[in-house]
Structures are given as structure tokens and as C-alpha cells.
Amino acid sequence: MVSAIQHFQGDKVYPVALWTPAVQTVTFMLAAVILMWDRVRGIHTSGGLFLFWFVLSITGAFQFRTELRQAGGPGEPNFKFYLYMIYYPIVILMLILNAFADPPPRVSDRPKTEKPNPSETASFLSWCFFAWFEPLIWRGFRKPLTLDDLWNLRYHDTSAYVVAKFEKRWNKIMKKNFESPVSVNYAKTNGTVTSARS
């Protein structure tokens, strides 16, 4: 915005100073849309958003260092310096917030279980490093595991979910195949009658 104002005032502004904020604004809007869409669908962590803030924080560190070095020189820091000093800590804060998983939704159509699988509430980093699985590993290291030590299946792995999905697609295919007319071929080949669906 500052670069656009300077451009319209007749100051020399390079195109990169105009395009960079525009692209960043679009990406921030897209990140907000993805965040809201994930919340609507009940997704508690997003690898894409975490990687977005991670890359943004790594690449922004170089400019942050440059801004600090220039501020230590002669003269007063300009307005862009103060904006970046506000912007970059917010990026770091967003990275830290995206490192943790959101709490599970209060209302869910999934049946509640006695021992929920921790992978369903694990963050993206926990998924990457299998931190959600470590308690079971240590328990198995100390003593032999029993059935009571294991968690319940994830809802997406239960037969209630899988069979319902399978039957829906199976019935759709069966309906499609049995609705098509059958044409019988009485060609003289080896004495057999072949039928084909059109």
C-alpha cells in the first residue's frame, strides 16, 4: 500500500515493490479461506497452512535481518520498517499457532469411543515425527502390549464407515449396469450364446 501511494505521488517505485504486496495479500486471503473451510469440515490441523507459514517465516527472516541492520544506521527508520516489525512477528505467531492442532469439534456425528485414537487429534508436526505414536512405543518397550493398551480404530477405518461407502458405490454401479438393455448375440461360433450390455 505504501509503495502504491509513493507510485501515485510520482516517486520511483520498482515493480517488485508493487507486485509483492499484491501477491502476499492474495495468499493471505487464500490462507484465511482454507482455514475457514477446514474448520467447517472439522479438520483440526492443516499441513498446507503450516508449510505456508513455515516458508514465509524462513524467507522473511532475511528481510527482517536487513531491516534491523538498516535501522541501526544513520537516520530515522522509515514507515516500511515499522510495518515490517509488526508483520514479521505476526508471521512467526501464525507459524507457532499452526504447529498445534485445534481442539476437536464440540458437536460431531461420529460415535464417541472409550479410547480415541490420538492420531485423530494430532497436529501436522506430530504426524510428521510420529509423536502421537510414541506413548504406545514406550509402553510396548516396558512391557508386552495387550489388547487393553491399544486404541480404538479411527472412524474412517471402521466397518460402519467403510461398508456404507462401499455399498453406496456398489449400488450405484449395479443400478447403472442393470438399467442398460441386454442384447443377445446368436452368432454361430462354437454353439454358445453371448450377451452384451449396450
N, C-alpha and C positions, 0 to 999 in steps of 0.2 A: 504494500500500500504506500509506504514511504517512497519507494522507487517510482511508483506511478505518479505520485504528486510531484516529485522532482522532475520527471519526464515532461509532464504537462506545464511545468513552470519554465521549461526551456533549458534545464540543466542537462548535461551529457550523462546519459544513463545507458549502460550496456544492456543488450537484450537479455542476457542471462539474469540480470537483476530483476527483470520483469517476469520472465518465464518461471523462475524458481519458485517464487511465492504462489503463482497461479497453480503450478503442478502440486505444490505442497497442500494448498487449500483443497484441491480435488481429492488428493489421497486422504486427507483428514476427514473429509466428508464421507468418503468410501469406508474408512475405518469405523466411523460412527454408525453407518448403515449396517455394516457387518456385525458390529457389537449389538445393536438393537435386534437384528434378525436372529442372532444366536440366542439372545435372551428370550425371544418369542418361542423359539424351538426348544428351549430348555437345555441348550448346550452350555456347560459350565466353564469350559476353557477353550481357547482357540489358538492353535499353533500358528496360523497365519498372522493373527494380530500380534502375538508375542514376537515372531520373527520380524514383523514390520517395525515395531518399536525398538527391537534389538539393533537392527541395521541402522535405523535412524539415530539411535544413541551413539553407535560406533562412528558413523560418518560425521555426526555433528560434533564429536569431541575435538576434531582438528580445528574447526572454525571457532569453537569455544576457547581453545588454547590461543588461537590467533587474536581473538577479541581481547583476551586478558593481557596478552603481551602488548598490543597496541594501546590499551588503556593505561598501561604503566609508563608510556612515553610522554613527551611534552604535549600540552594542550588538553582541553576538556574532552571527555568521551562524547560521541555524538548520540543521537536518538536511537540509531540502529543497535548500538552497544547495549543500551538498557533493555531494548526489546529482546535481544538475544539472551541476555542474562535472565530474563523471565521465561523465554521459550525453552531453553535447553534443560533447566531443572524440571520443567513440566514433562518433557520427553522422558527424562530419567524416572520421574514418578510414575508415568504410564507404564514404563518397562517393568518397574517393581510391582505395580498392581497386576499386570498381566502375567507375572510369574506365579501368582496364586490363583487357585480355582475359585469360582463363585460358589456361594452356598447352593445346595440343591433347592429346586422349587418347592414351595410350601404345598402346592396342590399338584398332584400327579396322577395320571391314570394307571400307572404301573403298580402292581401289588407290592406291599411292603414285606420285607424279609427280615428274619431274625439276625442274620449275619450278612449284611450287604457287602458286595464285592467292592473293595476300596478303589479299584480301577475306574469305577463309575464316577467317583468324586475327585480323582487325582488331577493335578494340574498338568500342563503340557510338559514342563520340566520333569515332573515326577514320572510321566510316561516315557520320556527320553532316557532317563537314567534308571528306570525300574525301581524308583524309591518306594513306590506303593507296594512292591512285592517283597521288600527287604524283611519286614517283620516275620513273614512266613518262612523265609530262608533261615533266619536266625533261630526260629522255633524248631525247624527241622534239623538244624545243626546241633541244638542242645539235646533234643530227644526225638524219637521216631514220631512222625506225624500220624495222627489218627483222623478219622472222618470228622470228629468234632472240631479239629483245628482248621478245617477248610471252610472257605466262604461259600455262600450260595452262588449259583450261576447268575451271570448278568441277564437282565430281562431279554436282551436281544439273542441270547443263546439258549433260552428255554424253549421247550416244545410248544408251549402256548403261543409264543410269538412266531416261531419258525413254521409250524404247521398251518397257522392261519394265513401266513403269506403264501405258503406253497399251495394251499387249497384255492386261494383266490386266483392265482395264476393258472393252476391246473384246470379249474372250472372254466376260466376264460378260453383256454386253448381247446378244451373239449367241446365247448359250445360252438366255437368257431369251426372246428373240424366236422362236427356232426350236422351243422346247418348247411354245409356245402353239398350239392347234389352228387349222387354217385352214378357214374357212367360205367356200364358193364361192357367189356370187350369180348366178343365171341369169336375172335380170330382163331383160325385153325393153326395151332402151333404144335403143342405136344399133348393136346386133349384137356388142357386146363382152362378155366375161365378166370380172367383177371378183372379186377375192379379198380377204378381210378377215381379219385375225387378231383373235381374241377375247381 
